[in-house]
Amino acid sequence: MKVLVISDTHNFLPVGVNSMEYDAVIHAGDIGSDDFFINISTCSRFFAVEGNTDYLTCTHLPETLCEKIEGVKFFLVHNLTSPSPDRVRKVNLDKIVKCSPDIVIFGHTHTPLITERDGMVFLNPGSLGKPGLTGISTYAVMEIEENSIKEIRIFDAETGRVVKKYNKKNEKNSV
């Protein structure tokens, strides 16, 4: 199963992302507007949370989600940290402990990240709408196989180049 993981679109979706084939979409907040939300939520398995800029436009979205896709449990939030997974906000830490996820997905920082901590994968796909601190717009693709994460790749949205990679053998690579 292929899952598209995006965040911080801010009403912008590069054309190439629309033509991708995926089985589910996870959006970690800062969608932009209800109209934009309707356009990107056409996938039957679409998960999203409210970002800090969505408070007036996408008020129907939850602040956090604890869900499962094909046996992989994920916790989804927009603003997880201040500023890294080493400093998880207390309110989120309590929810993560209760959820007990395989992967924690977040946005807000506009900086792509894949790391492991306390037996969980932490994924920030970066910003798809506005280039982050890296100067590029990014998104992630997570592949799930046999109820576990097989691989996660973060791509430069303009070039398609892989900028970060993780596989289930716990090998992390920055490309």
Backbone as CSV, one residue per row, in Angstrom:
resi,resn,N_x,N_y,N_z,CA_x,CA_y,CA_z,C_x,C_y,C_z
1,MET,0.842,-1.170,0.000,0.000,0.000,0.000,0.890,1.236,0.000
2,LYS,0.486,2.228,-0.798,1.240,3.476,-0.911,0.424,4.616,-0.315
3,VAL,1.049,5.347,0.640,0.384,6.449,1.333,1.139,7.746,1.034
4,LEU,0.420,8.737,0.528,0.979,10.063,0.305,0.852,10.840,1.608
5,VAL,1.961,11.391,2.100,1.961,12.147,3.353,2.401,13.579,3.031
6,ILE,1.495,14.531,3.319,1.765,15.925,2.990,1.444,16.823,4.177
7,SER,1.962,18.040,4.116,1.679,19.025,5.160,1.913,20.417,4.600
8,ASP,1.339,21.385,5.278,1.603,22.792,4.985,1.446,23.113,3.499
9,THR,0.307,22.731,2.937,0.046,23.024,1.521,-0.347,24.484,1.309
10,HIS,-0.984,25.104,2.279,-1.337,26.520,2.197,-1.993,26.861,0.850
11,ASN,-3.008,26.067,0.465,-3.772,26.277,-0.781,-2.979,26.008,-2.056
12,PHE,-1.910,25.246,-1.978,-1.107,24.969,-3.170,-0.766,23.489,-3.239
13,LEU,-0.994,22.894,-4.401,-0.640,21.494,-4.621,0.025,21.393,-5.983
14,PRO,1.317,21.063,-6.035,1.982,20.932,-7.327,1.261,19.914,-8.213
15,VAL,1.190,20.196,-9.496,0.452,19.362,-10.444,0.902,17.910,-10.399
16,GLY,2.182,17.664,-10.281,2.691,16.293,-10.268,2.125,15.446,-9.151
17,VAL,1.796,16.051,-8.024,1.257,15.306,-6.892,-0.156,14.809,-7.215
18,ASN,-0.942,15.605,-7.948,-2.293,15.178,-8.335,-2.286,13.939,-9.206
19,SER,-1.244,13.745,-9.989,-1.207,12.616,-10.914,-0.592,11.353,-10.305
20,MET,-0.144,11.431,-9.063,0.447,10.263,-8.404,-0.621,9.222,-8.065
21,GLU,-0.212,7.976,-8.047,-1.106,6.904,-7.627,-0.804,6.567,-6.172
22,TYR,-1.843,6.586,-5.335,-1.691,6.266,-3.925,-3.003,5.688,-3.418
23,ASP,-2.921,4.965,-2.299,-4.086,4.305,-1.716,-4.711,5.109,-0.582
24,ALA,-3.927,6.031,-0.008,-4.414,6.862,1.094,-3.600,8.150,1.112
25,VAL,-4.190,9.176,1.730,-3.513,10.461,1.888,-3.597,10.863,3.359
26,ILE,-2.466,11.319,3.897,-2.414,11.868,5.247,-1.924,13.306,5.120
27,HIS,-2.699,14.254,5.662,-2.322,15.677,5.617,-2.138,16.173,7.046
28,ALA,-0.941,16.671,7.345,-0.602,17.091,8.704,-0.873,18.574,8.966
29,GLY,-1.893,19.127,8.332,-2.356,20.469,8.679,-1.795,21.612,7.858
30,ASP,-2.386,22.797,8.082,-2.168,24.000,7.270,-2.558,23.715,5.824
31,ILE,-3.800,23.280,5.683,-4.371,22.944,4.380,-4.582,24.210,3.563
32,GLY,-5.255,25.177,4.125,-5.454,26.446,3.439,-6.878,26.940,3.477
33,SER,-7.827,26.155,2.962,-9.226,26.583,2.946,-10.130,25.374,2.750
34,ASP,-11.418,25.550,3.048,-12.371,24.458,2.832,-12.459,24.069,1.363
35,ASP,-12.438,25.048,0.448,-12.479,24.737,-0.984,-11.287,23.886,-1.388
36,PHE,-10.114,24.265,-0.930,-8.914,23.499,-1.242,-8.998,22.115,-0.615
37,PHE,-9.512,22.031,0.617,-9.682,20.753,1.296,-10.558,19.812,0.466
38,ILE,-11.650,20.321,-0.060,-12.553,19.506,-0.893,-11.815,18.970,-2.109
39,ASN,-10.961,19.786,-2.724,-10.214,19.351,-3.910,-9.188,18.273,-3.606
40,ILE,-8.572,18.296,-2.449,-7.528,17.310,-2.164,-8.029,16.092,-1.394
41,SER,-9.250,16.142,-0.901,-9.733,15.032,-0.070,-10.586,14.038,-0.853
42,THR,-10.338,13.904,-2.150,-11.137,13.008,-2.978,-10.778,11.535,-2.796
43,CYS,-9.615,11.240,-2.251,-9.219,9.861,-1.983,-10.142,9.296,-0.891
44,SER,-10.569,8.054,-1.043,-11.502,7.475,-0.070,-10.880,7.302,1.317
45,ARG,-9.569,7.204,1.390,-8.882,7.090,2.674,-8.049,8.352,2.868
46,PHE,-8.700,9.392,3.361,-8.060,10.696,3.558,-8.122,11.056,5.029
47,PHE,-6.966,11.373,5.603,-6.867,11.729,7.013,-6.220,13.109,7.102
48,ALA,-6.774,13.985,7.929,-6.211,15.332,8.057,-6.493,15.898,9.438
49,VAL,-5.609,16.778,9.862,-5.801,17.531,11.099,-5.707,19.017,10.789
50,GLU,-6.214,19.802,11.716,-6.189,21.249,11.587,-4.792,21.778,11.904
51,GLY,-4.327,22.696,11.071,-3.068,23.372,11.331,-3.310,24.727,11.964
52,ASN,-2.258,25.390,12.374,-2.410,26.674,13.048,-2.973,27.767,12.136
53,THR,-2.873,27.626,10.814,-3.473,28.615,9.908,-4.847,28.184,9.416
54,ASP,-5.329,27.028,9.856,-6.633,26.515,9.419,-7.765,26.871,10.374
55,TYR,-7.479,27.553,11.456,-8.467,27.747,12.509,-9.721,28.493,12.051
56,LEU,-9.639,29.272,10.999,-10.829,29.966,10.495,-11.458,29.266,9.291
57,THR,-10.673,28.461,8.581,-11.158,27.897,7.318,-11.512,26.418,7.377
58,CYS,-10.808,25.648,8.149,-11.033,24.198,8.203,-11.377,23.781,9.630
59,THR,-12.357,24.425,10.207,-12.683,24.222,11.622,-13.299,22.860,11.907
60,HIS,-13.662,22.111,10.869,-14.261,20.786,11.062,-13.212,19.704,11.308
61,LEU,-11.946,20.045,11.207,-10.883,19.059,11.369,-10.450,18.954,12.833
62,PRO,-10.064,17.746,13.268,-9.584,17.587,14.646,-8.160,18.110,14.792
63,GLU,-7.739,18.341,16.032,-6.363,18.759,16.296,-5.395,17.583,16.186
64,THR,-5.864,16.385,16.559,-5.027,15.184,16.483,-5.881,14.013,16.011
65,LEU,-5.203,13.000,15.488,-5.857,11.745,15.107,-4.986,10.579,15.550
66,CYS,-5.624,9.501,15.953,-4.959,8.231,16.208,-5.713,7.214,15.365
67,GLU,-5.094,6.745,14.291,-5.763,5.867,13.325,-4.833,4.741,12.897
68,LYS,-5.396,3.809,12.129,-4.628,2.698,11.575,-4.854,2.623,10.083
69,ILE,-3.779,2.336,9.345,-3.861,2.035,7.918,-3.130,0.719,7.713
70,GLU,-3.850,-0.275,7.250,-3.250,-1.578,6.947,-2.371,-2.102,8.081
71,GLY,-2.832,-1.971,9.302,-2.117,-2.508,10.446,-1.064,-1.590,11.047
72,VAL,-0.811,-0.440,10.413,0.162,0.518,10.936,-0.600,1.635,11.650
73,LYS,-0.351,1.771,12.952,-1.037,2.805,13.726,-0.231,4.095,13.658
74,PHE,-0.936,5.203,13.386,-0.255,6.484,13.337,-0.955,7.512,14.210
75,PHE,-0.142,8.435,14.726,-0.627,9.595,15.455,-0.334,10.785,14.564
76,LEU,-1.343,11.617,14.331,-1.227,12.751,13.421,-1.549,14.040,14.154
77,VAL,-0.648,15.026,14.026,-0.832,16.341,14.645,-0.082,17.357,13.795
78,HIS,-0.499,18.601,13.835,0.226,19.612,13.066,1.467,20.076,13.825
79,ASN,1.286,20.642,15.001,2.394,21.210,15.759,2.764,20.267,16.892
80,LEU,3.684,19.360,16.613,4.118,18.360,17.581,5.102,18.916,18.593
81,THR,6.016,19.731,18.120,7.218,20.010,18.891,7.587,21.476,18.965
82,SER,8.587,21.647,19.739,9.179,22.960,19.856,10.669,22.793,20.124
83,PRO,11.524,22.679,19.157,11.356,22.600,17.705,11.614,21.217,17.106
84,SER,11.929,20.176,17.906,12.277,18.862,17.350,11.581,17.748,18.123
85,PRO,11.595,16.510,17.599,10.954,15.410,18.337,11.559,15.158,19.707
86,ASP,12.697,15.760,20.000,13.279,15.635,21.331,12.564,16.512,22.346
87,ARG,11.702,17.410,21.855,11.004,18.343,22.742,9.513,18.349,22.419
88,VAL,8.878,17.193,22.498,7.454,17.064,22.206,6.651,17.831,23.245
89,ARG,5.658,18.590,22.759,4.787,19.336,23.662,4.060,18.355,24.579
90,LYS,3.930,18.700,25.853,3.345,17.814,26.867,1.972,17.299,26.447
91,VAL,1.113,18.169,25.933,-0.230,17.755,25.529,-0.157,16.670,24.445
92,ASN,0.804,16.779,23.542,0.957,15.765,22.498,1.584,14.488,23.045
93,LEU,2.529,14.626,23.943,3.179,13.453,24.524,2.158,12.550,25.214
94,ASP,1.251,13.141,25.969,0.207,12.360,26.636,-0.663,11.616,25.625
95,LYS,-1.018,12.285,24.538,-1.852,11.662,23.494,-1.091,10.571,22.746
96,ILE,0.206,10.781,22.531,1.027,9.765,21.863,1.106,8.511,22.720
97,VAL,1.343,8.682,24.008,1.418,7.538,24.920,0.096,6.760,24.885
98,LYS,-1.012,7.470,24.916,-2.327,6.820,24.884,-2.566,6.103,23.548
99,CYS,-2.148,6.691,22.444,-2.340,6.106,21.110,-1.419,4.910,20.881
100,SER,-0.189,4.981,21.372,0.840,3.956,21.174,1.046,3.641,19.689
101,PRO,1.428,4.668,18.898,1.536,4.483,17.451,2.863,3.865,17.009
102,ASP,2.856,3.393,15.775,4.091,2.959,15.119,4.831,4.168,14.557
103,ILE,4.050,5.182,14.142,4.619,6.367,13.512,3.868,7.615,13.976
104,VAL,4.617,8.676,14.218,4.063,9.978,14.573,4.312,10.887,13.375
105,ILE,3.230,11.443,12.833,3.322,12.304,11.655,2.929,13.719,12.062
106,PHE,3.762,14.687,11.666,3.502,16.070,12.032,3.998,17.012,10.941
107,GLY,3.643,18.277,11.068,4.062,19.300,10.115,4.584,20.516,10.861
108,HIS,4.122,21.692,10.441,4.352,22.985,11.090,5.737,23.585,10.875
109,THR,6.794,22.815,10.964,8.138,23.386,10.895,8.603,23.645,9.463
110,HIS,7.891,23.090,8.482,8.257,23.206,7.056,9.605,22.557,6.763
111,THR,10.052,21.675,7.624,11.358,21.033,7.470,11.188,19.512,7.454
112,PRO,11.577,18.845,6.351,11.426,17.392,6.278,12.319,16.679,7.291
113,LEU,11.755,15.615,7.876,12.468,14.875,8.913,11.946,13.445,8.983
114,ILE,12.849,12.499,9.107,12.506,11.107,9.450,13.512,10.678,10.508
115,THR,12.997,10.292,11.663,13.884,9.833,12.727,13.144,8.822,13.590
116,GLU,13.879,8.088,14.394,13.286,7.139,15.336,13.569,7.597,16.757
117,ARG,12.590,7.337,17.615,12.739,7.658,19.029,11.771,6.793,19.813
118,ASP,12.231,6.172,20.855,11.383,5.364,21.731,10.573,4.319,20.963
119,GLY,11.176,3.719,19.952,10.518,2.661,19.190,9.486,3.150,18.184
120,MET,9.425,4.464,17.970,8.472,5.030,17.004,9.238,5.788,15.929
121,VAL,8.653,5.819,14.738,9.178,6.643,13.663,8.495,8.002,13.766
122,PHE,9.255,9.071,13.625,8.710,10.422,13.572,8.920,10.937,12.154
123,LEU,7.840,11.403,11.524,7.899,11.864,10.143,7.290,13.243,10.001
124,ASN,8.061,14.153,9.464,7.562,15.448,9.025,7.854,15.492,7.531
125,PRO,6.799,15.509,6.677,7.033,15.503,5.232,7.549,16.836,4.701
126,GLY,7.677,17.832,5.572,8.098,19.161,5.136,6.894,19.932,4.626
127,SER,7.164,20.990,3.902,6.102,21.846,3.385,5.930,21.629,1.890
128,LEU,4.708,21.311,1.488,4.442,21.148,0.068,4.030,22.467,-0.572
129,GLY,3.438,23.358,0.206,2.930,24.606,-0.352,3.960,25.712,-0.434
130,LYS,4.720,25.896,0.607,5.741,26.943,0.643,7.059,26.270,0.975
131,PRO,8.113,26.579,0.240,9.400,25.967,0.576,9.749,26.237,2.040
132,GLY,10.286,25.225,2.671,10.665,25.358,4.064,12.052,25.941,4.202
133,LEU,12.633,25.725,5.361,13.975,26.229,5.622,15.002,25.607,4.683
134,THR,14.661,24.475,4.103,15.553,23.811,3.159,15.536,24.500,1.794
135,GLY,14.552,25.369,1.561,14.441,26.054,0.274,13.688,25.269,-0.780
136,ILE,13.171,24.087,-0.402,12.424,23.273,-1.369,11.074,22.865,-0.794
137,SER,10.128,22.582,-1.675,8.837,22.019,-1.274,8.968,20.506,-1.310
138,THR,8.424,19.831,-0.285,8.607,18.389,-0.173,7.318,17.676,0.214
139,TYR,7.294,16.376,-0.045,6.213,15.489,0.370,6.830,14.118,0.637
140,ALA,6.091,13.255,1.312,6.591,11.910,1.621,5.670,10.855,1.034
141,VAL,6.245,9.709,0.748,5.498,8.522,0.352,5.904,7.406,1.312
142,MET,4.898,6.839,1.973,5.124,5.742,2.912,4.563,4.468,2.293
143,GLU,5.384,3.442,2.229,4.930,2.152,1.723,4.726,1.203,2.889
144,ILE,3.531,0.605,2.929,3.171,-0.332,3.987,3.030,-1.713,3.373
145,GLU,3.642,-2.688,4.027,3.589,-4.066,3.542,3.539,-4.996,4.749
146,GLU,2.639,-5.964,4.717,2.525,-6.952,5.796,2.398,-6.291,7.161
147,ASN,1.509,-5.302,7.264,1.196,-4.617,8.513,2.362,-3.855,9.138
148,SER,3.342,-3.465,8.325,4.439,-2.657,8.854,4.932,-1.681,7.781
149,ILE,5.672,-0.695,8.240,6.240,0.288,7.328,7.416,-0.355,6.611
150,LYS,7.326,-0.432,5.312,8.417,-0.992,4.513,9.461,0.085,4.224
151,GLU,8.979,1.271,3.794,9.893,2.339,3.425,9.163,3.677,3.449
152,ILE,9.896,4.731,3.778,9.397,6.105,3.686,10.438,6.892,2.899
153,ARG,9.959,7.626,1.912,10.846,8.499,1.152,10.259,9.903,1.143
154,ILE,11.110,10.904,1.338,10.700,12.300,1.214,11.297,12.822,-0.085
155,PHE,10.429,13.443,-0.899,10.815,13.896,-2.230,10.807,15.416,-2.345
156,ASP,11.703,15.949,-3.142,11.658,17.334,-3.596,10.513,17.392,-4.608
157,ALA,9.506,18.214,-4.361,8.315,18.254,-5.211,8.621,18.745,-6.626
158,GLU,9.634,19.571,-6.788,9.949,20.111,-8.111,10.743,19.132,-8.965
159,THR,11.736,18.491,-8.363,12.634,17.630,-9.150,12.292,16.142,-9.046
160,GLY,11.546,15.752,-8.014,11.266,14.336,-7.784,12.419,13.601,-7.121
161,ARG,13.478,14.308,-6.778,14.648,13.710,-6.144,14.330,13.316,-4.702
162,VAL,14.797,12.144,-4.281,14.635,11.712,-2.892,15.610,12.506,-2.025
163,VAL,15.075,13.159,-0.973,15.937,13.946,-0.086,16.170,13.268,1.263
164,LYS,15.280,12.373,1.661,15.453,11.582,2.883,14.770,10.238,2.673
165,LYS,15.309,9.213,3.356,14.778,7.866,3.169,14.900,7.079,4.467
166,TYR,13.916,6.209,4.689,13.907,5.311,5.849,13.353,3.974,5.379
167,ASN,13.938,2.868,5.820,13.325,1.570,5.527,13.193,0.749,6.787
168,LYS,12.399,-0.299,6.706,12.036,-1.040,7.914,13.199,-1.786,8.565
169,LYS,14.322,-1.860,7.913,15.508,-2.452,8.537,16.177,-1.448,9.460
170,ASN,15.450,-0.334,9.723,15.958,0.735,10.575,17.186,1.407,9.999
171,GLU,17.289,1.394,8.662,18.370,2.104,8.010,17.830,3.449,7.575
172,LYS,18.433,4.501,8.090,18.019,5.851,7.710,19.090,6.443,6.831
173,ASN,18.658,7.087,5.787,19.607,7.701,4.869,19.147,9.103,4.515
174,SER,20.051,10.026,4.483,19.802,11.318,3.867,20.494,11.262,2.531
175,VAL,19.764,11.534,1.500,20.323,11.456,0.155,20.820,12.802,-0.263
